[in-house]
Amino acid sequence: MQIKGLHLIQVIHIWNALVGLILFGLLVGVSDQIRYFINNGSALAGFGSFTTFAYPATFVYMLIPDISATVYSIILAFDSSPKYKAWLPSKTMRGTIIFFAGAVSIAALLPTLPGADVMADGSALDCLWTNYMQWKIIYNDPVAFPWVTGMDKGCSMFKAADAFCWILSIGWIAQAILYVCAAHRAKSFVNDYELAFCGGMAGVISRIVIAPLDVVKIRMQLQTHRTHFGFHQHKNNTAIKYNKVTQALLTILKEEGIRGLYKGNMPAEYLYLSYSAVEFWAYKELEEMIEKIDSKQTLPHTFKTFGCGMIAGCAATAATYPFDLLRTRFAVQGPQKQNTSVTRAMADIYKLEGLTGFYRGLWPAIIQIMPYMGLLFSSYDIFAKGFKNLREQQVLSASYKPTHDMISGALSGFFSKIVVYPFDLVRKRLQMEGAHTAVVRRSSWWICLRNIIQQEGAKSLYKGLAPSLLKVAPANAVTFMVFEETKDVLLWLKGP
């Protein structure tokens, strides 16, 4: 891929160089503001004027990788080698790119970690730098001591610098991926590990899109009011906190802010990344295995895709289930947080519920995922092939292939979710057992299902279906579209 004579790799190098220069400018600004603060404060304290002083360690950790990476980006931006199909980056080159990607990512991460900076109480971004806070408290009069605002300005610029450092890290990670993929350009197919990468990318991006609807769905599922079939229901039941999707979204926004819609997003990102990677990898392995067994093509293709999807879904669910449980428990937290971090939540679950606590509700999840993933993959295959035939017959334009992939994913997800939704609700109920009490109940999925029907009505098995369907359509649309596009990019990078 070339943009006005430049290869994509060169374009990203130019981008990284520009971001690196902006980051360098911000860090210089941070240095000036802190120097302004320290020189005046130390003079008033009787220490004289400091020509050198201690910066926060994370500032130095960010400055050194930024300078090195920016210089390297500028040099490589003038290298036109990637434009040639025969170009293959050496191991040293790939290793260097990966090293810079890691160094810049660590530089962006360290200021956010409590205790990573010996001069800071908390994380460096909290700007509670010990030596400076004393003077700020003593001379906290901006009128008499205008230099005291230098610390606040320096902190604001440091936060901006960290944001740009994250942007720079994304650029270097993208560059590392391109260099690694370029090393495999001699191959003309996507191997299992690359397929897992495509699945992981698809999972992460789709999760970002549907996170708010997922929170609403889970909270609706965990409401225990009785739901009846029929049309003569009270539309505004004050005892029910979340009645409708829009009302639930507005309630969460009002009570908890925008962050409330993304509660549990970190374990959910881990879940979607690992789940999608395992799922697509397992599907590919199973597909190849079945093709070898059924060399004469006696089995219907739809039957094979259903079986592969079913088993791949089971494998991915079993491998990543603890993240699913954590996502649920974080998502239902109100303004009063019980779990403040993923590690704390894991420690509490292990302490109160044991190792089996991480797999609470696994059986209904397996029962749900088997038909769901089987239907999802088989129906997607049918829809995708239908669009492919229409493109080959020139009824539809090939330029709209990403849109066709999205429609196929949305339709397959919509259909599959309706069929298996009651088991998803049972799974969520079982996951929450023991979350708010030291007395842990150990219900089976069958007892939980029976109790829901008896106490809340059969229609309650579809609580939260509306946000779930609103979620599943874009989620699967984005998942399959990103998966297909990422796969196409990898194939393009390998060249003919």
Secondary structure as GFF3:
##gff-version 3
##sequence-region A 1 496
A	DSSP	beta_strand	2	3	.	.	.	ID=ss1
A	DSSP	beta_strand	6	7	.	.	.	ID=ss2
A	DSSP	alpha_helix	8	44	.	.	.	ID=ss3
A	DSSP	alpha_helix	57	77	.	.	.	ID=ss4
A	DSSP	three_ten_helix	81	83	.	.	.	ID=ss5
A	DSSP	alpha_helix	91	109	.	.	.	ID=ss6
A	DSSP	three_ten_helix	110	112	.	.	.	ID=ss7
A	DSSP	three_ten_helix	124	126	.	.	.	ID=ss8
A	DSSP	alpha_helix	130	138	.	.	.	ID=ss9
A	DSSP	three_ten_helix	146	148	.	.	.	ID=ss10
A	DSSP	alpha_helix	149	182	.	.	.	ID=ss11
A	DSSP	alpha_helix	192	221	.	.	.	ID=ss12
A	DSSP	alpha_helix	245	256	.	.	.	ID=ss13
A	DSSP	three_ten_helix	258	262	.	.	.	ID=ss14
A	DSSP	alpha_helix	265	293	.	.	.	ID=ss15
A	DSSP	alpha_helix	301	331	.	.	.	ID=ss16
A	DSSP	alpha_helix	342	353	.	.	.	ID=ss17
A	DSSP	three_ten_helix	355	359	.	.	.	ID=ss18
A	DSSP	alpha_helix	362	392	.	.	.	ID=ss19
A	DSSP	three_ten_helix	398	400	.	.	.	ID=ss20
A	DSSP	alpha_helix	401	431	.	.	.	ID=ss21
A	DSSP	alpha_helix	445	456	.	.	.	ID=ss22
A	DSSP	three_ten_helix	458	462	.	.	.	ID=ss23
A	DSSP	alpha_helix	465	494	.	.	.	ID=ss24
###
